[in-house]
Every structure is written in structure tokens, then in C-alpha cells.
Amino acid sequence: MKSAITALNTKWHPDCFKCKKCKKVIEEESFFVEGSRPVCGKCVGA
């Protein structure tokens, strides 16, 4: 079982921590935030 990810003051199931735009699971340590939702580096600003 995968452990929870804590980000944006919330605990996320690893398979649910997805980019708001492309819906892909964010696996990198760095990500961006748009409207309180995670966004991957490829989608930020798009």
C-alpha cells in the first residue's frame, strides 16, 4: 500500500494527486498550484 502524500495542507492518496489540467499523476517532487489544485510542470501557464 502506498503512503499518503501531504501537499497543499491536505493528505492525498498517491493515485489521486493529479494535475488539474492533464489529469496525470504528479510523480515529481515539484509541482505548481492553480486555484488550490496541483498542476504539473508541463501544464503550468498553459
N, C-alpha and C positions, 0 to 999 in steps of 0.2 A: 504494500500500500504506500502510495506517495504521500509525503508530508505536506501540510498546508503551506501556502505561500502567504506571507504577510506583506501587503503593499496597500498604499492609499488608506491606511488605518482600518483595513479590512482583511480578514482571512479568506483566502481563495483556494478552492480545490485546484490543483495544478492544471487539470484539463479545462478549467473554466476561466483561467486567466488569459483572456484572448484580446487581440487587438479590436478596438471598437469599429475599425473600418474594414479590414480584410478578414476578420474573424479567425485568423490563425493564432495558435497558442504562442504566447510570448515566452521564449526559452532563454533569451539573453538576460543578462543581469540589468542592463539599462533599458529603459522604456520612457515614453513621454506620456503626458496627461492632457487630454482634451475633454472638457466638460465632466470632470471627475472620473473618467474612464481611461484605461490604459490604451496606448497607441504604440505600435512598433516603429522602429526607426525608418523603415521603408515607407510607411504611410504618413508620418508626421509632416504637416504642411501640405499634404496632397488634397 
